[in-house]
Amino acid sequence: MFGWEPNLYSTGASQAGSNGYEPAMNSLDRLKILINSSTPIVIMETIEEARALSLIRQACGDLRLPIFEWTIADGLVRSGSPPTPPRTIAAALGDTASAPRSAMYNTTDPAQALANLETMTLEAVFVLKDFHRHMDSPVIVRRLRDVGQKFSANRRTVILTAPAIEMPQELASLVEFLDLPLPDRGRLREIIRETYTRMAGTHTLKLQLDSNGVDAMAANLSGLTEESAERAISQTIVGRAALSADCIADVLDAKKAVLKRSEMLEFVDSTDTMSSVGGLDNLKHWLAQRREAWDGGAVEFGLDPPKGVIILGVQGCGKSLCARAVAGEWKLPLVKFDTAAVYDKFIGETEKRIQKVFRVAEGLAPCVLWIDELEKVFAGSGPDSASADAGVSSRLLASFLSWMQERKPAVFVAATCNNVTVLPPELIRKGRFDELFFVDLPNEAERKQVVAIQLTKRKRDPKKFDLDRIAAAAKGFSGAEIESAVQSALYAAFARKQELGHELGNDDLRIDDLLKALTSTVALSVTRAEEIAELRAWAKNRAVWAST
């Protein structure tokens, strides 16, 4: 029923990724090259410690190297294979009485453990777990530097595993970083199979999902780590006592919760489509042309997936609604990037956070990545800002530009902007974003559309209202201001019904209520007329106008 033949579940490490691109090198091969090339210190920043250890053990098994693991609780302990004679290990550590699979004497102290490593002559890999907690000690840094300099002569490698490590400058020349990529769709299918098989050994479960269902479930798990995916799968299987169609929605809900806890990305339910947006015919036409550019036929035709679009313009004119509607129109998952959460008080952490955002977004591909108010992220990236934030904004911009230019997975970036003049010019040039659209205040025809959409949304028949008269009264109003006026008119109608004691209904909203709400409001086009005029002047020859 599953179609769990081995060829369908071979590991994704040696295959093209599910997002249509070939990874440069899988993590296992990369780790073996680092060890064989005498890289003294390897950093693995990951919350998946068990997965990291499994990878290390597999690499060392292929290379026939022994492994030692260190923790603050147990000290240095021999693990893995191939086995090494006890006296060889003991002699290498200067303690002939030690047993190969028990903790080495006097190695629980991190500084002493490094001092012992410095005397090692045996080629081996040494895994130091949670060592980031000790990197603020000058003694530890000095010891680690000494170990690194001695280990660079042969196949002796120290691997540090931790959720995040702030690496001192003294060690920069000795260190290589190794990332654990998120699992692709093929690997996620394997995890579904493995988890179901394991849980079926201890629970009575029903198998009610065919191969297409497994594919859909794997798609909903995309973007999660292996451990998070396995946890989501096991919970839904046990909860429903089956692997069924209901599990597909369960794992999506679990993924939304995980991303929300990350405080950088959040799933947004995208129910809006471009029909929810009044006017903006040029933008709608541009998006419609690219709607089918995500399937295999477009790639065979010679098309690359669209990179993204910046939607700038007057506040309240539907920029964010357009960004959300893109995902709804294309039927793609929508992920919002929290621009504030990416900044971290520790130097170097912000850059790591943005790289994590990129990796997760690529794991979700194809998807739409929504960045609201783009200028708040990169407005401070000019040359004058380097001293203000230690160059964080400039490095963040460089990382983002590189990713926008070079990424292969189909991640469409829908960015909104209120003040494009503060953005660095290299961000808005072609090659990063496909197009720059300017959204102006709606014209009369568009105002009629907006009024009709808002009335329909509130269960009123637009045909019963003089839309021409309302649109004329709303001259200079943004879409958000028109929506607010409709809401105010409904409040007035509701209060009148309550006062008169009539039975409530949907036929008591009058055109006078709408006109009064509009005339009692001072539009943004009046209060900020100068700013809007400057924005229009800038966009006149620099951007494509979203309206015809």
N, C-alpha and C positions, 0 to 999 in steps of 0.2 A: 504493500500500500504506500509505503514511503518512497520507494525507489532508492533504497539505501545501498545500492551497489557500490563497491569500493571506488569505481572510477568517478562516481558522482561526489564522493566525499574525500578525495585526495586533498592533502593540505594545500592551503592557498599560498604557502610560502614560495612554491616554485611555479605558480601559475600567474597569469595576468589577474590583476585585481578586478573585483566585480564592477568597478566604475569605469572600466574600459581603458585602463592604462597599465603599462607594465612597470612594476616597481624596479628601481635601479638595482637593488640587491636585498635579499631577505636578511632578517636579523641574525639568523644562525650563521650564514656565510660571512657576514660582516664581523661577527664576534670571533670566528675562527681566524680571520685575516688579522684582526687586532692582536690576538694572542700570538700567532705565528710571526708577526712582524715586530715582536718585542715591545709592544705598547705597555708601558709600566703601570698606568692607572686608567681604568675605564669606569665611567660614571653611567649608571642606569637609573634615571629618575623615573620611578614608577610606583604606583600603589599596589601593583600586582607582584608582590614579592615571590609568591609561589611560582608564578609563570616565569619570572626572571631566573629563579633557581633552576627550573626545569630546562630552560634554554642553556644556561651555563653548563649544566650536567651533560646535556646532549653534545655540546661543543667539546667539552673535555673528554667525553667518551670517544668521540671521533678522533680526537688528537692524542688519545692515550696519555692524558695528564691527570694527576691526582688533584683533588679539590679539598681545600680547607675552608671552613665557615667560622666566622667570628661573631659573637654577640656579647653585649655587656653582661649578660646573665651567665653564660657558659664559658666564655673565653674562646680559644681557638680549638676547633674540633675537626678531625679528619672525617670526610664523607665521600660518598661516590665511589667510582671505580675508574681505572683498574686499581686493585689493591697494591700497596707498597709494603715491603717487609718492615716490621716494626722497628728494627734497629736502624734501618736507613732513615726513617722519619725522625726517630729520636735523636740520631746523631746529627741530622741536619738542624735540629732545634736545640742541640746542646743538652739533651736530657735523655740519657740512655734507658731510663726506667719507664718512660711514658709508653702507653699503649696506643695503637694507631687510631682507635675509634673513641677514645675518651679525651677530655679536655687537656690541652697541654699545660703544664705547670706554669703558674704565675702569668697567665695571659688574659685574665679578665680586665685588667687595667688597660685602657686603649694605648697609652704611651708605651707600656711594657710590651704589649702585643706587637707594636710596630718595631720596637727594639729587637724583639726576637726574629721578626721577619727579615730585618736587615742582615741577620747572620745566616739566612737561608742560602743554601747552594743547590737544593733540589728544584728542578723545574716543576712548577705547579701554579695553580690559580688559587687566589685567596679572596674569598668573598667576605667583605666587612659590612654587616647589616646595621642600618640606622646610624651610620657613622657621622651623619650630618650634625648630630647633637654634640659632637666633640670638635667640630671644625673651628670654633671660636678660640681655641687654645693655641697660643704660639708654639708650645712644645709639640703638640700634635701635628701642626703644620710643618714644623721643622723635621720631625721624625718621618712624616709621610713623604716629604721632599727627598730626604736621604734614601728612603726605601725606593722611591721612584727612580732616582739616579742610578742606583745599583741594579735594579731590575731591568733597566733598558738594554742590558748587555745580552740577555738570553730570554728564553720563554718562561718568564716569571711575571705574572700580572696580578695586580690588586684590582678587584672590582668592588666599587661602592654602590650599594643599593639603598635607596631612600625615596620618599615621595618628592623631595626637592632638596637640592644641595647648593649652597652658595659657595662657589669655589674661589679660594684666595688667589690673587694674582701670582703669587710665588709658584703656584703649581700649574699655571696655565700651559706651559710648554710641555708638561708631562702627561696631560690629560686628553682623552678622547671621550666623546659622549656617544652612547648607543641608545637609540629610541626603540621602544617596543610598539610597533604599529598596531592600530586597532584591527580587529579581525575583519576579513572581507566576507562576502556573502557565502562563499564556499566553506570557509572555516566556521561560520555561524551555523550552517547546516550540520556540520560535524558535531558542534556543541549541542544542538538540539537532539541529535541521535544519541550522543554519549550520555547526555543528562537523562533522557527518557529511559535508556537501557539501565542506567545505574538506579534510578528511582523505582523502576519496575521490579528490581530485585528485593525491595523492602516494602513496596506498596502494591495494592491491587489496582491496576490502571487499565484504561481502555485506550486503544489506538484508533482515533477517528479522523486522522488528518492525512490527506494524500500528498503527493509530491508538490503540487501547486500550492497547497496550504503551507507546506514547509518553506517554500520559497517566499511566500508572503510574510511568514513569521520571521524569517531571516532578514527580510527587508525592514521590518519594524524594529529589529534589534540593531540595525546598523548604527554605528556611532558609539556603541557601548564597548567597554573593555570586556575581555573574555570572562573575567570573574563576575562582573555585573550582569552580563548576558546569561551566564549559567545560573546565577541567583534568581533572575527574573523568570527563567524557564522552569526551574525546579519549584518555585512558589506557585506558579499558575497550574502546573501539572498536579501538584499535591492538592491544591485548593479545589480543583475541578475533578480530581480522581480520573483524569483523562488528558490525553493530548488531542485537543479538539479545535474546532474553528473559533470557539470563544477565547482560546489561549492567544490567538493572534492579536486581538484587541487588548488583552491583559498585558502583554509584554510591551505594547506601545505606551500604555499608561505608566508602566514601570519606568520606561525610558524617559518619559516626560518628567517624572519625579526626580530621576537621577540628574538630568540636565539642569533642572531648577535648583537642585542642591549645589551644583557647580558654581552658581552665582555669576556665570558669564554668558551662558546660552539658555534660552527658554523656548520651548515649543509654543507656538501660537496657533490656535485653531483658525484655519483660514476658510471661512464660509463665504466671504465676500468675493465677487467676481467683478470684472470691468463693467458689467451692467449696473453695478451699484454706484458707479462713478458717473456724474453728469459731465457731458462735454469731453474735452481732451481727445478729440478724434485722431490727431496725429500720433499721440502716444499709444492709443488703442490700436491703430493700424500697425505701428511698429511692433508692438507685442504680439499681435495676431500673426504677423509674418514669421515670427520665431517660435510659435507655439509648438510646432512639431519638430523642432530642431534638437530634441533630446533623444530621439530613437535611433536605432541602428541605420535606418534608411538615410537619414540626414548625414551621418558620418560617411557612409558609402558614396553619397553624392558629392562629398568633399567639404562639408561644412564642419566647422568647429562649434561646440555648444556656445551660446552667448555668454559673455563674461559678466555683464552687469550694466546698470544704468544709475545715473545720479538724477534725482528729481529735485530741482530747486525752485524756489519761488516764494510768493506771498504766504504768510502764515495763515492757516485755516482753509487753504484752497484744495485740500485733498491729497497732499503728498504722501502722508503715511497710509491713507486709505488705498492709494494706488499701489504702494509697495506690498501691502497685504493682499490686494486683489490679484497681483501677478501670480502668487502661489495658488490662489483659488482658481484662477482662469486656466493655469497650466496643470492643475491637479498635482502639485508638488508639495512636499512638507515645507512648512515655514518655520524658520528658527530665528529668533531675535537675539542680537548681540547686545549685551549690557555694556555699554561703553564706559560706564563709571567703574564697574567691578574689575576691569582688566588692570587698572592701575594698582600697584602694590608699593608699600612703603620701603621695601628692601630693594636695593640696587640689583638689577638683573632678573628679578622675579617678574616684572611686567612683561619683558620680552618672552619669558617662558610661558606666561599666561596666554599671550596672543598666539604663540605657536600651538598651544593646546587647542585654542579655538579653531585654528586652521585645520588641525588634524581631525577634530570631531566633525567639523563641517564637511570635510572631504569624506569622512566615513558615512555621512548621511546622504551623500550624493546619489542621484540628482536631487537637489533641494534649492530653496531660495533662502539666502542669508540676508536678513533685514537689519540694516544699520541706520538707526534713527538719529537725526541731527549729527551728521558726519563731521561738521566743523568742530564739535566739542571734543572729538578724539584727536584731530590733527591740526587744530588751529595754532597750537603752541609749538609747532615743529620747525619754525624758521630758525635762522642762524642766531637771532637775538635771544632765543629761548634756552640755549644750551646751558647757560649758567643757572637758569631758574630751576630746572629739574634734572640737572646732571646729564642732560642729553637724552633723557628717556623718550621724550616725544619724537625726537629725530630718529632714534633707533627704531621706535615703534612704526614710524612712517616708512622707514627703509624696509622693514620686515613685511609690511602690508603691501608695498609696491612690488617687492620681489614675488610675493605670493600671487598677487593679481596678474602679474606678467607671465609667470612660469607654471601655474597650477594646471594640472591635467583633468582632475575630476570635474564633473558638471555641477559646479556650485555657482548659481546666479546671484550676484550681489545687488540688492535693491537698496540704494542709499538715498536718504533724504537730506536736504540742506536748506537752511534759512538764509545763510549769509555766505555765499560762495567766495566772496572777495578775500576771506581770511584763509581759504584753503591754499596749500602750496600748488603751484602750477603743474608740477610733475604728477600730481595725483589725478588731475582731470584730463590729462591728454589721452588721445586714442591709444589703444593697446592695453590700458588698464580697465577703463570702463568703455563700453561700446558707444554710449551716447550720453549727452547731457541735455536734459529737457527742462524748459522753463515753464512753470505753471503760473499763469496770471490770474487776476480776478475774473470770474466768469462773465462772459458777455450775456446779452439778453436771452438768446436762445439757450445757452447753457444754464442760466438762472431758472428758466422754465423747467428744464430737465431736473435740476436739483430740487425745486419745489415739488414736482411730481413724485420724485423718488422718496422724499421725506414724508409726503402725505400718504403714499402707498405703504411705506414702512409702518405708519401709525394707523393703518386700517381705514383710511379715508380714500374716497374715489376722486382722483384729480379732475375728472371730467365735470364734477359738480362745482368747480371753482374757476374763476376768471384768471387763468395763469398769466395771461399777458399783463393784466393790471398788477398782479402781485410781483411779477418779474420787473416791471417798470419801477415799482416802489422799492425794490431791492437793489437798485442800481448802486454799484460800488461796494456791495456786500460780498464777503467770501462765502464759500459753501458752508463753513462752520457757523458763520453768523446767521445764515438762512435757516440752518437746522435749529439753532438756538431760538430764533424768532417763531418757528413753527411750534416748538416746545412751549414757549411762553404763551402763545395763542391757545394752546390746548389747556394750559393751567387756567387761563381766564374763562374758557368755556366750561371747564369742570366746576370752577367756583360758582359760576352763574347757575348751573344745574343744581348744585347743592343748595344755593340760596333760594331758588324757586321751588325746591322740593320735588322736582320732576324726576321721573324714572330715568336713570342714566342710559345713554345710548351713544351711537357714533355719528349722529346727524346734527349735532348742535354746535359744531365748529363753523364759525361764520367767516366770510372774507374780511369783514371789518375787524375781527380779532387778529387776523394775520397782518392787515395793513397797520393797525395800531401798534402791534409788536415791532414792526419794521420801522415805523416813524419815531418810535420812542428809543431807538437804539442809534448810537453814534458809531458808524462803521470804522473799521481799522484803516480804510482807505482815506479817512479824514484825519484821524489822530496821528497817523504815521505816513502822511502823504509824501513827505520828502524822501523817506527811506525807500518807499515803494517806487518812486520815480527814479532813484539812483539804481535800484535793482533792475528795473526795466531797461535803463540805458546800458547797463553792463551786459545784460542778456541779449540785447538787440542783435548783435553780430557775433556772439560767442556761443549761443545755445540754440537748440531747436525748440521752437515754441510748441507746447503740447496741444494747443488748440489750433484749429484751421483758421 
